[in-house]
Amino acid sequence: MSPTASRVLLRLGLIFGMILLGGVLMWGLAGVGPSSSIPERQSELLSEEQITTQLETRGLQVFELERDGGLYVAEVESAEGRQRLHLDGQTGAVIGMPQVTGPALPLDELRRKLRAEGYREIGPITWERGSYQTVATGQEGIRYLLQLETYSGEVLERTPQ
C-alpha cells in the first residue's frame, strides 16, 4: 500500500471516529437512552405540597421542607417540640434515623453476619436511606433485597427479587 493511500485511510478512520464520538455525545445530551429514565423516577416522588399536607394531617406544623435526592427533610413542630424528620419521597413515610452514633459496622463484618445467617451470593453492600442494602440469596434459594441496620447488621427488611 502506498504512503498516500495509508494517509487517506488514516484520515478516513479519524473522521469516522469523530463522527461516531459526536453521535454518542449528542445521543447522551439529547436525553435518549439510560439517562432519560431519571425524570421518570423523579416524577414518582410526591410533591412538596403533598408531603406538607401529609405532615399537617398528622398534626405537625411544617417550618421547613427540602428535597434531598429521593428523600425529604422536614423541620416540624408537634406537642413534643421541634424535630427534624427524614421522609421517603415516594410514600411520605418517616424514615427512622439511627439513634446510635459512632462508627458503622464494617462491610466485611456485615458479610460475615449474613453468611452466618445462611445467606450466600451476597452482592455489593451500599448505603441507602439511612441503612445498608444488598442483594443476597437466602437458604431457600430465593434472591432477596436486604435492608440492614447500620450498627448491628440486623436484617430490617427482606424483599424477594
N, C-alpha and C positions, 0 to 999 in steps of 0.2 A: 504494500500500500504506500502510496506516495506521501510525503510530508504534508502537502497541501490537502489531500483527502483526509488525513488524520486530523488536521486542524479543523476542517469543516465538520467532521463527525464530533469532535470535542465540543465545538461551539453549539452544534445542534443538541448535544446532550445537556449542555449547560442551560440552553434556552428552554428545553423541555422540563428540566428540573426546576427552573424558576417559575414556569407556568404552573407546574404541579404544586409547588410550595405556595404560590399565590392563591391557587384554588382552595387549598386546605385552610389557609388563613381566612379567606373570605367565607368559607363554609362555617368556620368557628365564629366569626364576627357576626354572621347573619343569624346566629342563634339556631342553626339547624343541627340536629344530632343530639348527643347525650346531654349537652349543657342546656338544651331547651326544656328539659324536664324540671328545672329548678323553679320557674314561675308556677308550674302546676302544684308543686309541693307547698309553695308559699300561699297559693290560693286555698289550700286545705286548712290553713290556720284561721282561727277565729279573729275577728277584727277587735281593735281596742274597745270599741263601743260594746261588743258582745261580752268581752271579758269584764268590763266595768259593770255592766248590767248584772252579770252573774255574781260578782262580788257584793254589789249593793243588795241583791236578793238575799244574800247570806247575812245581811245586817252589818256590812263593813263599809266604812267611809273611805273612798279612794282619794289619796293625795297625789300619788304619782304612779304612772304606769308606763313602762317602756319594754319594747320587744328586744330580746337578745337571742338571735337565731330562731330556734323553734320553741323558745320559752318566752314568757312574760315575767317581768319582775315588778311587783306592786308594793308600794308603800301604803299601808292601810291602817285604820284605827277601828277598834271594837271596844266593847266594855272592858276587856282585859288590857287595853292600852294599844300603843302604836307598835306595829310589827312589819317586817318585810316578808313577802310571800313570793315563792317561785311557782309559776303556773305552767302547766302543759299548754302549748299554743294551739293544739288541736281540740282538746277537750275542756280546758279551763280548770282541770283538776289541780289541786295543790300538790306540789311535789315536795315530799319531806326532805329537808336538808339534814345531813347528819349532825347530831348534837356533839359527837365526839370530835375532838380536834387532835392534830398530830399527824404523824406520817401514815399514809395509807398502806395497806398490806402490799408487799412487793408482788409483782406479777408471777414470779416463779413459785412463790408460796401459794398464790391463788390456783395455779395449775396443779400443784401437789394436792391441795384440798379437793379439787374437782376430781382428780384421779382416784383419791381415797374414797370418794362418794360413788365411784363406778363410772364416771364419765370418761369417754375416750374421743379421739379425733377432735381435740379442743382447738378451735380457731384462734385468730388473733384476739387479744383482750383489749378493749378500748374503753375510754371514759365517756359516758353519755348520760347527760341529765342527772348528775349527782351520784352516779354509781358506775361500776364496771359492767360491761356487757361482752358476751362472747357467744359463739355458736358451738355446741358440742353434741355428741351422740350419747344418749342415755343407755343404761344397762339393757333396756328392752329393744335397742336398735333404732330408736326414734331420734331424729335430729331436733334439737331444741335451741331457741334463743334464750339465753340465761341472763338475768339481771342479778348482779352480785353486790352485796353490801361491801362498802369500801374498806372498813376496818377489820371485819371478821371473815369476809369471804363467803358468808352465808348466802344461799340462793334465795333471793327475794321473790323472783318471778320466773316461771318456766313456761315458754310458749312454743308449742310444736311448730316446726317449719314446714 
